[in-house]
Amino acid sequence: MWQGRRVVLGVTGGIAAYKSVLLARGLTELGATVDVVLTRGAREFVGPVTFEAVTHRPVRGSLWDRDGALDHVTLGRAADLIIVAPATAHLLARAAAGMADDLLTALLLATPSPVLIAPAMNDEMFANPATQANLALLRGRGWTVAGPVAGPLAEGPSDRLGRMMEPDQVLGHAERVLRRAGPLAGRRVVVTAGPTREPIDPVRVISNRSSGRMGYRLAEAAWRRGADVTLISGPTALIPPVGVTLVRVETTEELAGAVGRALPETDVLLMAAAPADFRPATVLKGKKPRVEGAQTLELVPTSDILLSTIGHRPPAMTVVGFALETGDAVAQGRAKLRNKSLDLIVINDALQPGAGFDVDTNIVTILDKKGGEESVTLRSKAAVAEAILDAVERYRD
Ligand SMILES: Cc1cc2nc3c(=O)[nH]c(=O)nc-3n(C[C@H](O)[C@H](O)[C@H](O)COP(=O)(O)O)c2cc1C
């Protein structure tokens, strides 16, 4: 989505200016043309040479140091997006007041493009009513504000807001701004992810190898496309993606309950979790002691979340199921698509190296009810998530 896009990256005079080097590099690697504009303050922290090396383009700085072009007008007009990261308290004040005393502030006044800012400063500076009032003004004018977050500051530990968001998270916000008119913008997307755990006794469980990665990547990608995302997750060790609402569940019954509660509001339901199909018939109150000889565990089926969903689905909701098949995966997937009244189904072929559980990559086939079929060859789960969401958008079109 970044290929051929033009971004102006304004960098102001805060310690977090070093993070913007990674942002500039990330955007460039993704295919964007990045014009970096440094304030005088920013140059005290990171020099233009570093930005020129990662963007392969000249860095701009002064209103007056120009070769004939009206940079403060042309740069902003040509940009698809302007990002200011880090944005100092000083920059927020100058922008809020409509000042134009350097290239960056003049450009921010003269641009019709969307603006995203990532404030970063000492926690007291951020909490100061002057800064808060400036931010409120800028938000009111339609600027998007990413962060700051709580965490260690250059001057020491802090649990208050002030630290700049990490470059990758700023990139996520940037993508969300650019896709603000896209098909998933403002849509409510629910993603289920991870395994469930069915208790045998207070310490033992039945579970499976699902890592939750596919669902977490889907939630992140849907959020980046502008959706309001709820991620219903079984137990995983993953860090929840920025921006999504996380609902933690343990058992298949809890997962079914959480999906049921979310349904009335949902536009797209992506069922990437691997819920346990069976649970112990009874849960022992105390830990079962070790005994000699074979033991038998009686299992009963858990609720079929897909089937229970169908009865309560809002008519316009798109339901995407996930299946792990072996053998003739496509034929089995088509049957499941029909039997479970799904709109789309994503089939993992778990027997292929690089696919299925517990790896960072996947290989899938996406089928839809209208007869569409797409094979997605080996790639990262993040890239597979994009392919799945592209298929969902095409299907809903
Ligand atoms: C070592 C040092 C670190 C600073 N870090 C920040 C910061 O993180 N955030 C901030 O708002 N100001 C910070 N300042 C203050 C700004 O650099 C100062 O307000 C400057 O005028 C900002 O100019 P600019 O916004 O035009 O780049 C820092 C100053 C120094 C000397």
The ligand as a Gaussian input file, in Angstrom:
#p B3LYP/6-31G(d) Opt

LIG

0 1
 C       18.345000      17.405000      25.641000
 C       17.003000      17.967000      25.287000
 C       15.936000      17.127000      25.087000
 C       14.678000      17.616000      24.756000
 N       13.672000      16.761000      24.560000
 C       12.425000      17.235000      24.256000
 C       11.352000      16.362000      24.052000
 O       11.491000      15.127000      24.112000
 N       10.136000      16.886000      23.764000
 C        9.933000      18.219000      23.691000
 O        8.791000      18.634000      23.474000
 N       10.949000      19.077000      23.858000
 C       12.198000      18.625000      24.132000
 N       13.235000      19.490000      24.318000
 C       12.999000      20.923000      24.143000
 C       12.965000      21.289000      22.663000
 O       14.149000      20.874000      22.019000
 C       12.773000      22.794000      22.510000
 O       11.477000      23.139000      22.977000
 C       12.942000      23.270000      21.078000
 O       12.654000      24.655000      21.049000
 C       12.038000      22.516000      20.140000
 O       12.093000      23.081000      18.871000
 P       11.310000      22.457000      17.625000
 O       10.005000      22.028000      18.112000
 O       11.251000      23.579000      16.659000
 O       12.172000      21.351000      17.119000
 C       14.495000      19.008000      24.629000
 C       15.592000      19.857000      24.799000
 C       16.823000      19.345000      25.113000
 C       17.980000      20.300000      25.290000

